[in-house]
Amino acid sequence: MEKESSLKLEFEIFWPYLSERARRIVAAARAMTLGYGGVSLMSRVTGLSRATIMKGIKEIKGGKAHLEPDKVRKPGG
C-alpha cells in the first residue's frame, strides 16, 4: 500500500504536463519495471484502463513508442 500511495503522489506531480500518449507510455514503462501486478497497480495509480496500459506496453515492445521530437502523433494520425 505504501508503494501505491508514493506512486500516486509522484504521478500527481507530473501527470498534468503529459499528453495522452505520453501518459500511456510512462504508465506502461513503469508497469513493466514493477513486474507482476504492475499493470494493475499502475491502472489504480493513474486511472488509465488496463487495456490502455497494455497498449502502451505493446508500443514499447514493438518499437513504436518513439516519435520525432515535438510530435504527439505518428504520421497520418
N, C-alpha and C positions, 0 to 999 in steps of 0.2 A: 504493500500500500504506500509505503514511503517513496518508492521508486515512481509510482504513478503520480503522486502529488508533486514531486520535484520536476518530473517531466511536464506536467500541466503548467506549472509556473514558468518553466523555460520556454515552452511553446507560446504561452500567452504574451510573452515579451516581444517576440519577433513575428508571430503569425500574421498580424495585420499588414505587414510590409511585403508579404509574399503573394505572387499571383496564384491563381487556382492550380496551374500546372506545377509551379514550384512547391506548393503545399503538398501535392500528391507525391512528388519525387522525394522531398525531405522526409515525409512520413514513411514512405516506402523504404528509404535508405536506413532510417532509424530502426524500423521494424526488422530489417534484415540483420542489423548488428545485434539486436536483442535476442535473436534466435527463437526457439519455440515459445509461442504465445505472444510474440512481438507484434503481429498484425492485430490481434485482438486488443492488446494494450494500447497501441497507437490509435486504434479506432476510438477507444474510450477517451483517450487524452485529447485527440484533435477534433472529434466529432465527424470525421470522414468515415464513410462506409468501408467495411472490409473489402468489398469489391473494388472500390476506388484505390485502396492501398495496394491490392493485388495487381491492379492495372499498372500502378507505378513500379512495382517490382518487375513485372514483365518488360516494361520500358527500359529499366536499368539493365536487366539481364540481356535484353535484345540489342543493347547499344543505341536505343532510340531516345534516351533521356537527354542527350546532348543537343543543344541548339546553338546557332551562332549567337554571339553577344548581342544584347539588346533585342532579341527576338523572343516572343512569347509563344508563337505558333509555328509549326513546321510549314514549309511552302505549300500553298494551296489550302491551308487550314483557316 
